[in-house]
Amino acid sequence: MNILLTSVGRRTYLIDYFKQAVKGKGKIVASNSVMTYSLECADDYVITPGIYDDGYIHFLIEYCKKHDINAIISLFDIDLPILAANKKNFEDIGVKLVVSDKAVVELCNDKWKTYTFLKENGFEQPHTFISLSACIAAIETGECQFPVFVKPRWGMGSIGIYQANNMDELVVLYAKLNREIFNTYLKYESKQDINQAILIQEKIKGQEHGIEVLNNLNGEYVITFVKQKMAMRAGETDVAMVIKNEQMENIGQQLSQKLCHIGNLDVDCFLHDNKVYVLEMNCRFGGQYPFTHMAGANVPKQIVEWLENKPTKSENINIQYNTIGCKEILPVKMNNEKYNF
């Protein structure tokens, strides 16, 4: 069982989790378009063309054939739609793509589609606008109040997210973000609608939570893990506690049944006045997964066993509630022979 993890970035911990999951029966290969320490931690690695390079998919297919890759799992949002659009090409060479269908991926990556999907299906939502004029009109009528967040429609992490506390700030930050988006890799998806590439969303007060909704490889619901986020840094969860919350678990199950996604769905929520506001969804392992793992679950192992056509095993998804975890930054020594310094 050889698994290729694409666009690994700095997710060293996920490489370690998957290496443990396939130990003795396969290897974990990591890929990225630039060299990172995470690549060194895998059993093998490869530097790929950029995700939007015309030769990216062809490169991956040829690599899979040459190195006997059985499955691919991506760790990066903008990688997902490109892989999902080429599912059949990988299936034709016997490679299982552990990625949700293209429509599901696009719904999650496009935060306006996310908002409309959630609103239409009865999930609590903050006031959200696709144009500056619509937001200003809502503020002037009292429908929406400051502060509001100005953020990319096709965004990830905390890139380009600004809080506006008054009208002057809103106008300035909107113009600022409109310039910035097209100077980052967010420009590729944002080009789908350059005139509506920014969202404005009312800030929700309350406690931030994260839920992970796990489906099997057939898109069937398995379980929801809930975390109370205690500290954040640059869009990443730094400290969190795994908790029992039936209200959020029910929301996870509802999302699963509506989306029928594959594998892990990372969801950001806020709890305010006993209502759960669902803000964003990502069809991949997110920054909150290590806290689930530290609490006793082992989703990478379960995915490997699903790939082996084995059933869901309770010991892979059992967790110890009230487990608190913290991420740390550790310095590492790189192998300088692999770099052109």
DRENDO-1510 file (C-alpha; in Angstrom, 1 decimal, always signed):
<recs>
REC; n; res; u; v; w
REC; 1; MET; +0.0; +0.0; +0.0 .
REC; 2; ASN; +1.9; +3.0; -1.3 .
REC; 3; ILE; +0.3; +6.4; -0.8 .
REC; 4; LEU; +1.2; +9.7; -2.3 .
REC; 5; LEU; +0.4; +12.8; -0.2 .
REC; 6; THR; +0.4; +15.8; -2.5 .
REC; 7; SER; +1.0; +19.4; -1.7 .
REC; 8; VAL; +2.3; +18.5; +1.8 .
REC; 9; GLY; +3.6; +21.9; +2.7 .
REC; 10; ARG; +4.5; +21.9; +6.4 .
REC; 11; ARG; +2.1; +19.0; +7.5 .
REC; 12; THR; +5.0; +16.9; +8.9 .
REC; 13; TYR; +2.7; +15.4; +11.5 .
REC; 14; LEU; +0.4; +14.0; +8.8 .
REC; 15; ILE; +3.3; +12.3; +7.1 .
REC; 16; ASP; +4.2; +10.7; +10.4 .
REC; 17; TYR; +0.7; +9.6; +11.1 .
REC; 18; PHE; +0.4; +7.9; +7.6 .
REC; 19; LYS; +3.8; +6.4; +7.9 .
REC; 20; GLN; +2.7; +4.7; +11.1 .
REC; 21; ALA; -0.5; +3.6; +9.4 .
REC; 22; VAL; +1.2; +1.8; +6.5 .
REC; 23; LYS; +4.3; +0.6; +8.5 .
REC; 24; GLY; +5.3; -2.9; +7.3 .
REC; 25; LYS; +3.0; -2.9; +4.3 .
REC; 26; GLY; +3.9; +0.1; +2.2 .
REC; 27; LYS; +5.4; +3.5; +2.1 .
REC; 28; ILE; +4.4; +7.1; +2.2 .
REC; 29; VAL; +5.6; +9.4; -0.7 .
REC; 30; ALA; +5.3; +13.1; -0.3 .
REC; 31; SER; +5.1; +15.7; -3.1 .
REC; 32; ASN; +5.3; +19.5; -3.2 .
REC; 33; SER; +6.2; +22.1; -5.8 .
REC; 34; VAL; +9.0; +23.4; -3.6 .
REC; 35; MET; +11.3; +21.7; -1.1 .
REC; 36; THR; +10.1; +21.6; +2.5 .
REC; 37; TYR; +11.2; +19.7; +5.6 .
REC; 38; SER; +8.0; +17.6; +5.4 .
REC; 39; LEU; +9.3; +16.0; +2.2 .
REC; 40; GLU; +12.4; +14.8; +4.0 .
REC; 41; CYS; +10.2; +13.1; +6.6 .
REC; 42; ALA; +8.5; +10.9; +4.1 .
REC; 43; ASP; +9.7; +7.5; +2.9 .
REC; 44; ASP; +10.3; +9.1; -0.5 .
REC; 45; TYR; +9.5; +12.4; -2.1 .
REC; 46; VAL; +9.2; +14.2; -5.4 .
REC; 47; ILE; +9.2; +17.9; -6.4 .
REC; 48; THR; +6.3; +18.4; -8.8 .
REC; 49; PRO; +5.5; +21.2; -11.3 .
REC; 50; GLY; +3.2; +23.9; -9.9 .
REC; 51; ILE; -0.4; +22.9; -9.3 .
REC; 52; TYR; -1.6; +25.1; -12.2 .
REC; 53; ASP; +1.1; +24.0; -14.6 .
REC; 54; ASP; -0.3; +22.3; -17.7 .
REC; 55; GLY; +1.9; +19.3; -17.0 .
REC; 56; TYR; +1.0; +18.8; -13.3 .
REC; 57; ILE; -1.5; +16.0; -13.7 .
REC; 58; HIS; +0.5; +14.2; -16.4 .
REC; 59; PHE; +3.6; +14.3; -14.1 .
REC; 60; LEU; +1.6; +12.8; -11.2 .
REC; 61; ILE; +0.1; +10.0; -13.4 .
REC; 62; GLU; +3.5; +9.1; -14.8 .
REC; 63; TYR; +5.0; +9.1; -11.3 .
REC; 64; CYS; +2.3; +6.9; -9.9 .
REC; 65; LYS; +2.8; +4.4; -12.7 .
REC; 66; LYS; +6.5; +4.3; -12.3 .
REC; 67; HIS; +6.5; +4.1; -8.4 .
REC; 68; ASP; +3.5; +1.7; -7.9 .
REC; 69; ILE; +1.3; +4.3; -6.1 .
REC; 70; ASN; -2.0; +2.9; -4.9 .
REC; 71; ALA; -3.7; +6.0; -3.6 .
REC; 72; ILE; -3.4; +9.8; -3.5 .
REC; 73; ILE; -4.5; +12.1; -0.7 .
REC; 74; SER; -4.1; +15.9; -1.0 .
REC; 75; LEU; -3.4; +18.2; +1.9 .
REC; 76; PHE; -4.0; +21.6; +0.1 .
REC; 77; ASP; -7.3; +23.3; -0.9 .
REC; 78; ILE; -6.2; +24.5; -4.3 .
REC; 79; ASP; -4.9; +21.1; -5.3 .
REC; 80; LEU; -8.3; +19.5; -4.7 .
REC; 81; PRO; -10.3; +20.8; -7.7 .
REC; 82; ILE; -7.5; +19.9; -10.2 .
REC; 83; LEU; -7.3; +16.4; -8.8 .
REC; 84; ALA; -11.0; +16.0; -8.6 .
REC; 85; ALA; -11.5; +17.0; -12.2 .
REC; 86; ASN; -9.0; +14.2; -13.2 .
REC; 87; LYS; -10.4; +11.4; -11.0 .
REC; 88; LYS; -11.0; +9.0; -13.9 .
REC; 89; ASN; -7.5; +9.5; -15.3 .
REC; 90; PHE; -6.1; +8.2; -12.0 .
REC; 91; GLU; -8.7; +5.4; -11.7 .
REC; 92; ASP; -7.8; +4.2; -15.2 .
REC; 93; ILE; -4.3; +3.4; -14.0 .
REC; 94; GLY; -5.5; +1.8; -10.8 .
REC; 95; VAL; -4.9; +4.7; -8.4 .
REC; 96; LYS; -7.6; +5.6; -5.8 .
REC; 97; LEU; -8.0; +9.3; -5.4 .
REC; 98; VAL; -9.2; +10.0; -1.9 .
REC; 99; VAL; -10.7; +13.3; -2.9 .
REC; 100; SER; -14.4; +14.4; -3.0 .
REC; 101; ASP; -16.2; +14.9; -6.2 .
REC; 102; LYS; -15.5; +18.1; -8.2 .
REC; 103; ALA; -18.8; +19.7; -7.3 .
REC; 104; VAL; -18.3; +19.2; -3.6 .
REC; 105; VAL; -14.7; +20.5; -3.7 .
REC; 106; GLU; -15.8; +23.6; -5.6 .
REC; 107; LEU; -18.6; +24.3; -3.2 .
REC; 108; CYS; -16.1; +24.2; -0.3 .
REC; 109; ASN; -13.4; +26.3; -2.0 .
REC; 110; ASP; -15.9; +28.9; -3.2 .
REC; 111; LYS; -16.9; +30.6; +0.1 .
REC; 112; TRP; -19.9; +32.3; -1.6 .
REC; 113; LYS; -21.2; +28.9; -2.8 .
REC; 114; THR; -20.5; +27.6; +0.8 .
REC; 115; TYR; -22.6; +30.4; +2.2 .
REC; 116; THR; -25.6; +29.9; -0.2 .
REC; 117; PHE; -25.5; +26.1; +0.3 .
REC; 118; LEU; -25.5; +26.5; +4.1 .
REC; 119; LYS; -28.3; +29.1; +4.1 .
REC; 120; GLU; -30.5; +27.2; +1.7 .
REC; 121; ASN; -30.1; +24.1; +3.9 .
REC; 122; GLY; -31.1; +25.8; +7.1 .
REC; 123; PHE; -27.7; +26.2; +8.8 .
REC; 124; GLU; -27.2; +29.4; +10.8 .
REC; 125; GLN; -25.2; +32.0; +8.9 .
REC; 126; PRO; -23.8; +35.5; +9.6 .
REC; 127; HIS; -24.9; +38.2; +7.1 .
REC; 128; THR; -22.7; +37.8; +4.1 .
REC; 129; PHE; -22.4; +39.9; +0.9 .
REC; 130; ILE; -20.8; +39.4; -2.5 .
REC; 131; SER; -20.5; +43.1; -3.3 .
REC; 132; LEU; -19.4; +46.2; -1.4 .
REC; 133; SER; -22.6; +48.1; -2.4 .
REC; 134; ALA; -24.9; +45.4; -1.0 .
REC; 135; CYS; -23.0; +45.4; +2.3 .
REC; 136; ILE; -23.1; +49.2; +2.6 .
REC; 137; ALA; -26.8; +49.3; +1.9 .
REC; 138; ALA; -27.4; +46.6; +4.6 .
REC; 139; ILE; -25.4; +48.6; +7.1 .
REC; 140; GLU; -27.3; +51.8; +6.3 .
REC; 141; THR; -30.6; +50.0; +6.9 .
REC; 142; GLY; -29.4; +48.3; +10.1 .
REC; 143; GLU; -29.6; +44.8; +8.6 .
REC; 144; CYS; -25.9; +44.4; +9.2 .
REC; 145; GLN; -23.6; +45.9; +11.8 .
REC; 146; PHE; -19.9; +46.5; +12.2 .
REC; 147; PRO; -17.4; +44.9; +12.7 .
REC; 148; VAL; -17.4; +43.0; +9.5 .
REC; 149; PHE; -14.7; +40.8; +7.8 .
REC; 150; VAL; -13.4; +41.4; +4.3 .
REC; 151; LYS; -12.0; +38.2; +2.9 .
REC; 152; PRO; -11.3; +36.4; -0.4 .
REC; 153; ARG; -14.1; +34.4; -1.9 .
REC; 154; TRP; -11.7; +31.7; -2.8 .
REC; 155; GLY; -9.5; +31.9; +0.3 .
REC; 156; MET; -7.7; +29.7; +2.7 .
REC; 157; GLY; -6.2; +30.1; +6.1 .
REC; 158; SER; -6.0; +33.7; +7.1 .
REC; 159; ILE; -4.7; +35.1; +3.8 .
REC; 160; GLY; -6.2; +38.5; +3.1 .
REC; 161; ILE; -8.7; +38.6; +5.9 .
REC; 162; TYR; -9.3; +42.0; +7.4 .
REC; 163; GLN; -11.6; +43.4; +10.0 .
REC; 164; ALA; -13.4; +46.6; +9.3 .
REC; 165; ASN; -14.8; +48.5; +12.2 .
REC; 166; ASN; -16.4; +51.5; +10.3 .
REC; 167; MET; -17.4; +52.6; +6.9 .
REC; 168; ASP; -14.1; +54.3; +6.1 .
REC; 169; GLU; -12.1; +51.1; +7.0 .
REC; 170; LEU; -14.5; +49.0; +5.0 .
REC; 171; VAL; -14.0; +51.0; +1.8 .
REC; 172; VAL; -10.2; +51.1; +2.2 .
REC; 173; LEU; -9.8; +47.4; +3.1 .
REC; 174; TYR; -12.0; +46.3; +0.3 .
REC; 175; ALA; -9.8; +48.1; -2.2 .
REC; 176; LYS; -6.7; +46.9; -0.6 .
REC; 177; LEU; -7.8; +43.2; -0.7 .
REC; 178; ASN; -8.9; +43.6; -4.3 .
REC; 179; ARG; -5.3; +44.5; -5.2 .
REC; 180; GLU; -3.7; +41.9; -3.0 .
REC; 181; ILE; -5.7; +38.8; -4.2 .
REC; 182; PHE; -4.2; +38.9; -7.6 .
REC; 183; ASN; -0.7; +39.0; -6.2 .
REC; 184; THR; -1.0; +35.6; -4.5 .
REC; 185; TYR; -1.9; +32.1; -5.6 .
REC; 186; LEU; -5.5; +32.9; -4.7 .
REC; 187; LYS; -5.6; +34.7; -8.1 .
REC; 188; TYR; -6.0; +31.4; -10.0 .
REC; 189; GLU; -9.4; +30.5; -8.6 .
REC; 190; SER; -10.4; +34.2; -8.2 .
REC; 191; LYS; -10.1; +34.7; -11.9 .
REC; 192; GLN; -13.3; +32.7; -12.2 .
REC; 193; ASP; -15.2; +35.9; -11.2 .
REC; 194; ILE; -12.7; +38.8; -10.9 .
REC; 195; ASN; -15.5; +41.3; -10.2 .
REC; 196; GLN; -17.0; +39.2; -7.3 .
REC; 197; ALA; -13.8; +37.8; -5.8 .
REC; 198; ILE; -14.4; +39.3; -2.3 .
REC; 199; LEU; -16.9; +38.5; +0.4 .
REC; 200; ILE; -17.9; +40.8; +3.3 .
REC; 201; GLN; -19.2; +38.9; +6.4 .
REC; 202; GLU; -20.6; +40.2; +9.7 .
REC; 203; LYS; -18.5; +39.2; +12.6 .
REC; 204; ILE; -20.1; +36.6; +14.9 .
REC; 205; LYS; -19.4; +36.9; +18.6 .
REC; 206; GLY; -19.0; +33.7; +20.6 .
REC; 207; GLN; -16.7; +30.7; +21.1 .
REC; 208; GLU; -15.0; +29.4; +18.1 .
REC; 209; HIS; -15.2; +25.7; +17.5 .
REC; 210; GLY; -14.1; +23.2; +14.8 .
REC; 211; ILE; -15.7; +20.0; +13.7 .
REC; 212; GLU; -14.3; +17.3; +11.6 .
REC; 213; VAL; -16.9; +15.2; +9.7 .
REC; 214; LEU; -15.6; +11.8; +8.7 .
REC; 215; ASN; -17.1; +9.9; +5.8 .
REC; 216; ASN; -15.9; +6.6; +4.4 .
REC; 217; LEU; -14.6; +6.2; +0.9 .
REC; 218; ASN; -18.2; +5.8; -0.4 .
REC; 219; GLY; -19.3; +9.1; +1.1 .
REC; 220; GLU; -21.2; +7.5; +3.9 .
REC; 221; TYR; -21.3; +9.2; +7.4 .
REC; 222; VAL; -19.1; +7.7; +10.1 .
REC; 223; ILE; -18.5; +10.2; +12.9 .
REC; 224; THR; -18.1; +13.9; +13.9 .
REC; 225; PHE; -15.2; +15.1; +16.1 .
REC; 226; VAL; -15.8; +18.4; +17.9 .
REC; 227; LYS; -13.1; +20.8; +19.2 .
REC; 228; GLN; -13.3; +24.0; +21.3 .
REC; 229; LYS; -10.6; +26.3; +19.9 .
REC; 230; MET; -8.7; +27.9; +22.7 .
REC; 231; ALA; -5.9; +29.7; +20.7 .
REC; 232; MET; -5.4; +30.6; +17.0 .
REC; 233; ARG; -2.4; +31.8; +15.0 .
REC; 234; ALA; -2.5; +32.8; +11.4 .
REC; 235; GLY; -5.6; +30.9; +10.7 .
REC; 236; GLU; -4.3; +27.7; +12.4 .
REC; 237; THR; -5.6; +26.2; +15.5 .
REC; 238; ASP; -2.8; +26.3; +18.1 .
REC; 239; VAL; -4.6; +25.1; +21.3 .
REC; 240; ALA; -7.9; +23.1; +21.4 .
REC; 241; MET; -9.9; +20.7; +23.5 .
REC; 242; VAL; -11.8; +17.8; +22.1 .
REC; 243; ILE; -15.3; +17.9; +23.6 .
REC; 244; LYS; -18.6; +16.2; +23.5 .
REC; 245; ASN; -21.3; +18.3; +21.9 .
REC; 246; GLU; -24.4; +16.6; +20.4 .
REC; 247; GLN; -25.6; +19.8; +18.8 .
REC; 248; MET; -22.5; +20.1; +16.7 .
REC; 249; GLU; -22.3; +16.3; +16.1 .
REC; 250; ASN; -25.8; +16.5; +14.6 .
REC; 251; ILE; -24.7; +19.4; +12.3 .
REC; 252; GLY; -21.8; +17.2; +11.2 .
REC; 253; GLN; -24.1; +14.4; +10.3 .
REC; 254; GLN; -26.4; +16.7; +8.4 .
REC; 255; LEU; -23.5; +18.1; +6.4 .
REC; 256; SER; -22.3; +14.6; +5.7 .
REC; 257; GLN; -25.7; +13.6; +4.3 .
REC; 258; LYS; -26.0; +16.7; +2.2 .
REC; 259; LEU; -22.5; +16.7; +0.7 .
REC; 260; CYS; -21.6; +13.0; +0.6 .
REC; 261; HIS; -17.9; +14.0; +0.7 .
REC; 262; ILE; -15.0; +11.6; +0.8 .
REC; 263; GLY; -12.8; +11.3; +4.0 .
REC; 264; ASN; -12.3; +14.3; +6.2 .
REC; 265; LEU; -14.3; +17.5; +6.1 .
REC; 266; ASP; -12.8; +20.3; +8.2 .
REC; 267; VAL; -15.5; +22.8; +9.4 .
REC; 268; ASP; -15.2; +26.1; +11.2 .
REC; 269; CYS; -18.1; +27.1; +13.6 .
REC; 270; PHE; -19.0; +29.6; +16.2 .
REC; 271; LEU; -21.3; +29.0; +19.1 .
REC; 272; HIS; -23.4; +32.1; +20.0 .
REC; 273; ASP; -26.6; +32.2; +22.0 .
REC; 274; ASN; -26.9; +28.4; +21.8 .
REC; 275; LYS; -26.9; +28.6; +18.0 .
REC; 276; VAL; -24.1; +27.1; +15.9 .
REC; 277; TYR; -23.0; +29.3; +13.0 .
REC; 278; VAL; -21.2; +27.3; +10.3 .
REC; 279; LEU; -18.7; +29.5; +8.5 .
REC; 280; GLU; -16.3; +27.5; +6.3 .
REC; 281; MET; -15.7; +24.0; +5.1 .
REC; 282; ASN; -12.6; +22.3; +3.6 .
REC; 283; CYS; -12.6; +18.9; +2.0 .
REC; 284; ARG; -9.3; +17.8; +3.5 .
REC; 285; PHE; -7.4; +17.2; +6.7 .
REC; 286; GLY; -7.3; +20.6; +8.4 .
REC; 287; GLY; -5.1; +22.2; +11.1 .
REC; 288; GLN; -7.4; +20.9; +13.8 .
REC; 289; TYR; -6.8; +17.2; +13.0 .
REC; 290; PRO; -3.8; +16.7; +15.4 .
REC; 291; PHE; -6.1; +17.4; +18.3 .
REC; 292; THR; -8.4; +14.6; +17.2 .
REC; 293; HIS; -5.4; +12.3; +16.8 .
REC; 294; MET; -4.0; +13.2; +20.3 .
REC; 295; ALA; -7.4; +12.3; +21.8 .
REC; 296; GLY; -7.0; +8.8; +20.5 .
REC; 297; ALA; -8.5; +8.6; +17.0 .
REC; 298; ASN; -6.5; +7.4; +14.1 .
REC; 299; VAL; -8.1; +8.6; +10.8 .
REC; 300; PRO; -5.0; +7.9; +8.6 .
REC; 301; LYS; -5.0; +4.3; +9.8 .
REC; 302; GLN; -8.8; +4.0; +9.1 .
REC; 303; ILE; -8.3; +5.4; +5.6 .
REC; 304; VAL; -5.6; +2.9; +4.9 .
REC; 305; GLU; -7.9; +0.1; +6.1 .
REC; 306; TRP; -10.7; +1.4; +3.9 .
REC; 307; LEU; -8.3; +1.3; +1.0 .
REC; 308; GLU; -7.7; -2.3; +1.9 .
REC; 309; ASN; -11.4; -2.9; +1.7 .
REC; 310; LYS; -11.7; -3.4; +5.5 .
REC; 311; PRO; -14.7; -2.1; +7.5 .
REC; 312; THR; -14.7; +0.8; +9.9 .
REC; 313; LYS; -13.0; -0.2; +13.2 .
REC; 314; SER; -14.2; +1.4; +16.4 .
REC; 315; GLU; -10.7; +1.7; +17.9 .
REC; 316; ASN; -9.7; +4.0; +15.0 .
REC; 317; ILE; -12.4; +6.5; +15.7 .
REC; 318; ASN; -12.8; +6.4; +19.5 .
REC; 319; ILE; -11.6; +9.5; +21.4 .
REC; 320; GLN; -11.0; +10.6; +24.9 .
REC; 321; TYR; -13.1; +13.7; +25.6 .
REC; 322; ASN; -11.7; +16.8; +27.3 .
REC; 323; THR; -8.2; +16.1; +25.9 .
REC; 324; ILE; -6.3; +19.4; +25.4 .
REC; 325; GLY; -3.6; +19.7; +22.8 .
REC; 326; CYS; -1.1; +22.3; +21.8 .
REC; 327; LYS; +0.9; +22.7; +18.6 .
REC; 328; GLU; +4.6; +23.7; +19.0 .
REC; 329; ILE; +7.2; +25.1; +16.6 .
REC; 330; LEU; +10.4; +23.2; +16.6 .
REC; 331; PRO; +13.6; +24.0; +14.8 .
REC; 332; VAL; +14.9; +21.3; +12.4 .
REC; 333; LYS; +18.2; +20.8; +10.6 .
REC; 334; MET; +17.9; +20.4; +6.8 .
REC; 335; ASN; +20.0; +18.3; +4.5 .
REC; 336; ASN; +21.8; +21.0; +2.6 .
REC; 337; GLU; +22.8; +18.6; -0.2 .
REC; 338; LYS; +19.2; +18.7; -1.4 .
REC; 339; TYR; +19.2; +22.5; -1.8 .
REC; 340; ASN; +21.0; +24.9; -4.2 .
REC; 341; PHE; +22.1; +27.4; -1.6 .
</recs>
